[in-house]
Amino acid sequence: MATPGDVAPLAHGGDLSAARALFPGAPEPFLDLSAGINPNPYPVAQFSSDWFTHLPEPGEVPRLAAIAAEAYGAPSAEHVVVSPGSQIAVAQASALVAPGSAAVLGPTYAEHARTARLAGHEVIEAASLEQMADSSHAIAVNPNNPDGRILAKDALLALADRLRQHGGLLIVDEAFMDASSRDESLAAEVGCGNIVALRSFGKFFGLPGLRLSFAITSPKIAAELSAALGPWPVSGAALAIGAQALADKAWIEKTRSALLASARRLDAVLSGAGLQVVGGTSLFRLIETGRAEALFRHLGEAGIFVRRFTEQPAWLRFGLPGSEQGWRRLEAALRASVSDQS
Amino acid sequence: MATPGDVAPLAHGGDLSAARALFPGAPEPFLDLSAGINPNPYPVAQFSSDWFTHLPEPGEVPRLAAIAAEAYGAPSAEHVVVSPGSQIAVAQASALVAPGSAAVLGPTYAEHARTARLAGHEVIEAASLEQMADSSHAIAVNPNNPDGRILAKDALLALADRLRQHGGLLIVDEAFMDASSRDESLAAEVGCGNIVALRSFGKFFGLPGLRLSFAITSPKIAAELSAALGPWPVSGAALAIGAQALADKAWIEKTRSALLASARRLDAVLSGAGLQVVGGTSLFRLIETGRAEALFRHLGEAGIFVRRFTEQPAWLRFGLPGSEQGWRRLEAALRASVSDQS
């Protein structure tokens, strides 16, 4: 591919073919803890070929937008864009601003800097919100991936105010907000006109292959983004399952508690193996250790795939096991790793 | 919605809620002939929750691109962009060209002019390829929707040559090329660098709700468009079903013949009712009649929904019935319409 170097494809979690190439002798099936995705997905009770054989009807998209607005606390359906993934939404939002400087609060999910570069912006990695105020647009992930850092809503709104003075845009990727210990979402605050908050459906609901996300923004920007996506932005399956899942308050409530309990259990398992948890959300935990590379290989050889980071070689990110068998495998592999070391 | 008037949402086929609102007394189920979509879709033998619960692995997208390259006759997988619909692909391609003049060969599918306007271009409706040569980009539909007009490959390549001299881009929407009586696809010719040919998966395979299409273009443009779509451009279902269907040469061959036979049968049925068929592809036929509005209403009241066109009040477009029962309903309603008139 002729992609220039600085926008070349990036490594991501969830790539089991990479795991198999790295650890050809590992026992199958792999326990994939490399992605921050709910391992106990929203149950899809019944499949329907109608999802695919019909064009979604025009009313279905605003209907899903209305359900999402209520679930995420957006002012109205007109503030919500139904999108086939946050990646496309970030690319679209970055293109709303004339090419200039894009400040990305780092270190964070690497696709955002790449996407902003593709839209023609010069990308600056900022270390604080303060450093982002003069850029033509600012991108932050809240809570952050992979360290779970939470930005306060008030601080973000103050940044949006400063950006607005020179026509700047604030994009906040809230992909893990559903699994955050504090709700600092800007979903209810997008009326001020220069905020785009992105919500990922796939992570919390455990259905990333559905390709469904939402951009929550002013009605003006929402209309622009929706118009560019056209009348059929997502699949019939995404419309049907999304509408059902986002309205299922009991499942959402139960899942939030269950993920929190699992995240605490993961902390206990990791601490029990002498590992220091330095951050995370309810969908993943981040550890920092001088023996990250050795542990990554040890786990990989045991068929457990976690996420490492080229730029941060002491970090490893662990997703949640989805079954008791998975927990036992992880515990056993971590115990063996501790014995190896001693 | 705050959408400016000239980019406001458009009416499309396949909108049964509109049909129900227009014809509240019509017998259900509606026979929907308003969209140019294969009514006998590629059989999805088995549904898999894996389509949704996993992120597609990085290798799956190039694998589908390679299968699509072979099916459509593109030079290689690197010439193919896997996209969640042609709408997004046209928006992306229109954004490759600095805002200038977009010439759309008309009359045609109205979304293209709207999309070009959204990308900041001044849109000119051209009556011939000749009139398009000086624009910054040119958009043609081949075969055209709804009249089925076929543009010769050589004429399009000559236009691409002229556009290339001033950095212009040629976008050809080949959504109905699989159902064309002549293959004038530019898929094999995209190496010259300024052509984007768009292929729709959903229409021929009868699975429009899957949201899958392909942009066939130079490796350089393909890499740019793919990069903006990100690592997971389409759903797991689209990757799996698309790869299976596009490699199923027997089904494709059989379906091409079956659609052609159905289109001939539709011509006979329409002619038998005294209607003049003025164009079409194997997925739809267009008639022109002074009593289009009356016929539209007559059919609608009988529960048969066809496509009319605000700008061309004498035109009606008929999709193919998918069952013998559907054919009989259409024949009976047309017969009754003739008796009404006489």
Interface residues (C-beta under 8 A of the other chain):
Chain A: M1 A2 T3 V7 P9 L10 H12 G13 G14 D15 L16 S17 A18 A35 I37 P41 V44 F47 S49 D50 W51 F52 T53 H54 L55 P56 E57 P58 G59 E78 P84 G85 Q87 I88 A91 A95 E111 R114 T115 L118 A119 G202 G206 L207 P208 G209 L210 R211 P219 K220 A222 A223 E224 S226 A227 A228 L229 G230 P231 W232 P233 V234 S235 G236 A237 A238 I241
Chain B: M1 A2 T3 V7 P9 L10 H12 G13 G14 D15 L16 S17 A18 A35 I37 P41 V44 F47 S49 D50 W51 F52 T53 H54 L55 P56 E57 P58 G59 E78 P84 G85 Q87 I88 A91 A95 E111 R114 T115 L118 A119 G202 G206 L207 P208 G209 L210 R211 P219 K220 A222 A223 E224 S226 A227 A228 L229 G230 P231 W232 P233 V234 S235 G236 A237 A238 I241
